[in-house]
Amino acid sequence: MAIMITDDCINCGACEPECPNNAIYEGGVEWAISDGTSIEGRYMLEDGTAVGGNDKHNPIADDFYYIVPDKCTECVGFHEEPQCAAVCPVDCCVPDPERVEAEEKLLARKERLHL
C-alpha cells in the first residue's frame, strides 16, 4: 500500500528529501509524475488516466506535506522500510488503508518510474 501523511504533520520537511521517488511534496505545491523520476512523455496513472510526464497536478493537501500515491513505492526496491516513516518525528507517515498494494505491484511501479 502507499504511504500517506496524516493531518498530524508538523511540516518539518524531514520526509521530503528521503523519498527515492520524489513522491512527497510540501502542502500547496503542484506535483508532476516526472519530478525525480525518469518519466518522459505520457504516463498512465493507476486510475487509468494518461498524463504528460511534466503535466502539473493540483496539490493533494494544502496545509501539510503529502505523498502522491501514484509515485509511492513504500521504498520497496530501495530500502528495507519506508524512509519517510523512519524519519518522521511525529509518526504521521502511515500506510494508506485505501491503497493496499502487494510488493510485486510496488516493484513494478518502481520499474516504471525509474527506467
Rosetta blueprint (number, residue, H / E / L):
1 M L
2 A L
3 I E
4 M E
5 I E
6 T L
7 D L
8 D L
9 C L
10 I L
11 N L
12 C L
13 G L
14 A L
15 C L
16 E H
17 P H
18 E H
19 C L
20 P L
21 N L
22 N L
23 A L
24 I E
25 Y E
26 E L
27 G L
28 G L
29 V L
30 E L
31 W E
32 A L
33 I L
34 S L
35 D L
36 G L
37 T L
38 S L
39 I L
40 E L
41 G L
42 R E
43 Y E
44 M E
45 L L
46 E L
47 D L
48 G L
49 T L
50 A E
51 V E
52 G E
53 G L
54 N L
55 D L
56 K L
57 H E
58 N L
59 P L
60 I L
61 A L
62 D L
63 D L
64 F L
65 Y L
66 Y E
67 I E
68 V L
69 P L
70 D L
71 K L
72 C L
73 T L
74 E L
75 C L
76 V L
77 G L
78 F L
79 H L
80 E L
81 E L
82 P L
83 Q H
84 C H
85 A H
86 A H
87 V H
88 C L
89 P L
90 V L
91 D L
92 C L
93 C E
94 V E
95 P E
96 D L
97 P L
98 E L
99 R L
100 V L
101 E L
102 A L
103 E H
104 E H
105 K H
106 L H
107 L H
108 A H
109 R H
110 K H
111 E H
112 R H
113 L H
114 H L
115 L L
